């Protein structure tokens, strides 16, 4: 009886952190399913695999808390085994093994074959692009490369993910075709650095070449670009965004700061003047493009004057979307050698000021949309509303479009034209036209 049940143990995959981790979990689940294993995502299971994040302090703490929760469940007899993989495990494996020894085994970010073997499965090389997607059926993430070659002084990603390795265009096309056959309509391209794509394989920046092939895939209607590094941005990508209707007028470009001295200390390879010149070029070539960025407050040495420079710049640039974070002092990064001299409460106050300013900018920009019609994709029904997005909005992080469900029906995953009737800071309300 015991032997018979062993092969049908349910494996629960728990995903923490960014969308790149989501893809890793989906690939793991696809491999397990192909091996005949019963696999679920964030449900009850006999065996638990926690895919961790180790990027900044808050993410590390969430990962540790999740590991401890499942170790306690194991000790109570609610789960049989707990395995840990992902960035936290890659970065701190010896410490974790010492501090939380009740985990059955720890694996790094590139240990998928070893993890599968421990789960009683074989790594199948022929499963190019095969994933069990965990996102809603109509959109999916496409990870076009792994790792990063940038030297940013505050970032621990290269420590956890290694150097940049681009996936070949042919493989990404196959993966996209498979996603489209499953009903995916919106493709969100992700990497640590989209703009570096192809340099290792093709000896040139090849993001535009990749996009030219992906737009040919039948069934894909929107392609969205996330995490484009500003330095060395390939201008041929702007031509694609401008001229190819499938590529959304949207870009996520983490700028992190605007003060030239801070940017130099961050090792971003750019300056105040170069950053503004790039943003001007974006807006000249693609006037309708929504620009999302992220900023860091409280980097070592950031004075009140430096912060005010960034705040004035945010006010002047009027970004469509903006996220802001406190600086996290990460060991083994080059910035760790600097004095973390901005008090935590000052960092948090600065973030709050930037986000209050951005909230007002977002409200004003949304008021300008009232009376206009936008093509939207609908992600879900929530309460009395169908919740959708325009091409200027990415799932989970950007604005939503709400259409009353009282006298209207919209199928989740469908596109519809919506006339905006009212707007708040981060929500638009509208009706079908």
Steps between C-alpha positions, in 0.01 A plus 500: 500500500783735593687430174191555291430845649859626476486574128184707527617747759369846425781754451411858598708777339502830694628805309641812665651810340492627144347386172831336405448263794145438375643373171754280680220343704292445186793323328552281809129412503507417129794264552330330795175453307691350206649251748151395607510685831196662660591866540308803634582866551455642848247239608526213749761240420699214652831648383570874489749682277548867597641717219654786699600862438818649647505842338450745789437478875118486483505226236759300694291522815187383317693202363640408843157532663349274232773238547446504879122466455541186288767355728251534787233331284749219434569464871123474561479224240296710251763473223760231447789691345605861448743603226626854439625642170542841338698815572512493881620140493762581235634794698488371858500120474765434771332742743156351434623144545645601834208714623205295362630141487151344490469583129567177310724660239595840358555566127639796303351688206660271240449167677175398325625153391621426855171618651301287256711196585428553870128512412527170312495656155739533205584825324356476148705709253238462229245707695605832344246762601277256691359660815200467727398865508377639832381836364148550360464313171511810278841638600841353577856607568775416251848499657737579214826478694643396835745686723659841452836646396436851633719625786233692700652554843178446699382184326557140611334337197829396330601331827183288486435465128845520344591674176269571208395198291257577216256238374518447122229672296384165355438358849307809608282481187421134575416587861275785383321275251430250777368776728278632219353154446404498870305824453763760595427833329736731688871427527707684764870489418719486811871471583741667737584720201299483177727746317806273542317215326698326227846645562634163614336299219495735203773751593246782478193623687226287346179598684357656183581183301323291762192724495481475119467122535264497799243728333458234231360250750129456437281558805734743675340845494704700752874486576622703796859589599617487863836582660683683222834637623551865391873491415558388142128488421461376138307762301375245245270373779326839502432461127334162570286644782396787274419297189388155620145505636549180701779658707341710774583869529651426839844456649625420848841666538644507855691830526569477879612864546577821312785666692818443296721435803256244640469334157880478483515343848226260390717408196209556265715627212286808445438854628221754554551641150521163323189373680297804399626473141383137487155587638472782245585254221235257626233769492606637163501160330195350678289794627225275641733270693434445871828500694525305826805543721630411845707716734711440810499738796776512761798368304823560700595865485161619374466853643179697540606700192547180297155383604341836412666479158331161447167629628511805270592272211203266569274806507641619165506161323147398600554127460192296418590232755753509783611277786735611777702297751731559793865411447592159641864453612588163344813310602752410229383785275747783437261751662530296821845654541336844528358636822124438513463850640136591424281403798220253424229746604645759258505243219135416567397866521666568163322204340171629641562848356579362153193274501271782617629712213455214253148437629406858409665468157315173438169658600556791260599271214195282563268801489627564147372155398136577586286491186758304301463142376765236569537138397524297820570139593300365795681303770225409748164577658528654845186583696269700275767583244685344212865601541704575190807685377600723210815438298665756731457275805674182607325249729540534878710819494307757295159665466180305445184571302175414679176429313178439695381140483138589582376536142807378309674170440864467395686172473828493692787514251300688237580838351236775497483872419425707808406868526639651821231676703689585822844457653686477830876487572549143383159385373300594192126438477329451168230342288512280192456668164 
